[in-house]
C-alpha cells in the first residue's frame, strides 16, 4: 500500500527544487553569456553595464525567472515531465532575453530595435539561448524526476 507524502513536505520540496532550478538557470545563463561574450559584450556596453561585470549581470534575471517558471511549469502541476523541463529552459531563456531587450528599448527606443543589424543580433542571441534553454532544461528535470521517485519509494518502504 502506497502512502502519499504530507502536503507540507511536497510544498517544501517544490520550493526547494524551484530555487535549485533558479540557481541552475543562473549558472546556465552565465555560461551562455560567456560563450556569447563577443555579441553580448557589445550589448552590455550599449545598455550601460560595467565592462567587468557585464556578463554576470546579463545572467542575473535568470535566477528569478528560472525560479518562477520552474514553479509554474514543473512543480505546480505536480508531474515533472521532460516536455515541461524543456519548456522551463526555453521560457527562462526567452523571458530573460525579453527583459534585456525591453531594457534596451527603454534606453534607446523602439526605432533603434527596428534597425537591421540590431534586429539580426537580437534574433541571433534569442535563437541561440532558446536552443540552449531547451537543452539545459532536461538535466535538471531528470534529477527532479529521480528525486521524486526516490522520495516516493522511501515513503512506501517506511509505510510497510
N, C-alpha and C positions, 0 to 999 in steps of 0.2 A: 504494500500500500504506500502510495507516494503522498507525502505531506508537503504542502506549499510553505514557502518561506514567509515569515511575517511581513506585512506590508511595510513596516518601518525599515527592515533590513533591505528590502528591494529598493526603497526610495533612497536610502543611504548609498547603496551600491550604484544606483543610477546617477546620483550626484557625483560620486567619486569618479565613475567612468566618464562622465561628461567633462569633468576637469582634466582627466587624463587626455581625453580627445582634444581639448583646447590646447594643452601643452604640446601634444603631438603635432597639432596643426601649426602651432607657432614654430616648432623645430623644422617642420617640412617647408613652411613659408620662408624661414630664414635660409635654408639650404637652396630653395628655388631662387631667392633674391640674390644669393651669392653666385649661382650658376648664370643668372641673367644680369649680372652686375654691369656689363657694358651698356645695355639698354636702360636698365633701371637707375644707373648712376646719373645718366642724363636727366631722367625723370626726377630724381631726388634733388638735383640742382635746380631744376625748373620750379619745383614746388617749395623750394627754400629749406630743405632739410640739410643739417650739417653734414659735410662730406665724410667725416669719420664715423658717424652713426647712421648714415642714410639707409644702408641695407637692413640693419636690425630694426630701425624704426618703420620701415616699409612692411616688415613682417608682423609687427605688434597687433594690428587689428585681428589677425587670425586667431589669437588667443581667445578673445571674447566671441568672435563669430563662430569659431570652431566649437566652443563650449555650448553655445546656444543651438547651433544647427544639430550637433550630436544629440542634445537633449530632445529636440523637437522631432528628429527623424528616426533615431535609433532607440533611444530609451523610452520615450513616451508610448510608442505602440507595443512595447514590451516584447519585441521579437527582432533581435539584431540579425538582419539578413545581409548578404553580400551586396545586393542591389541598393539597400539603404546605406550601407557603408560607402559604396561608390558615389551615391548621391550626396552623402556627407562631404566627401572630399571635393566633389565638383562644386557644390554650393558654397562651401567655405572659401574655395579659391576664387570663385566668381564674385561673391559678395565682398571679399577683401579687396579684390581688384576694382570693384564698383565704388567702394568707399574712396579709394585713392583717385579714381577717375573723377568722382564728384568733387573731391578737394581741388583737383586740377582745374575743373570748370569754375569753382568758386574763385580761384586766384586769377585765371587767365580768361575766363568767359567761354561760352558755348561755341562762339565762332572760331576760336583757336582750336578747339577739339575737332571741328569740322575740316580743318586743313588736311590736305592729302597725306603728308608724311606722318603727322601726329596720329591720324586715324589708323594708318598702317602699323605704327609702333604699338598703339594701344591694342589693336586687334591681335598682333603677334604675341604680345605679352599675355593677354587674356586667354588666347588659344593655348599657349604653352603651359600656363598654370592650370588650365582646365583639364588638359590631358594628365598632367602630373597629379592633380587633385583626385581624379578618378582612381589612378593607380595607388596613391598613398592612403586612400580610404579603406582599401581592402585588408592590409595587415592588421590594423587596429580592430577592425571588425572580426577578423579571425581570432584575435586574442580575447575579445569580449565574448564571442560565442563559446570558446573553450572555458573561459572563466565561469560563464553561466552554467555550462554543463557540469563543471566540477562542483559548483555550489549546490546544484540540484541533486547530484549524486551523493554529496555529503549529507544533505538533509534526508535523503532516502535511507542511507546506511545508518544514520543516527536514529531514525524512527523505528528501526526493527527491534 
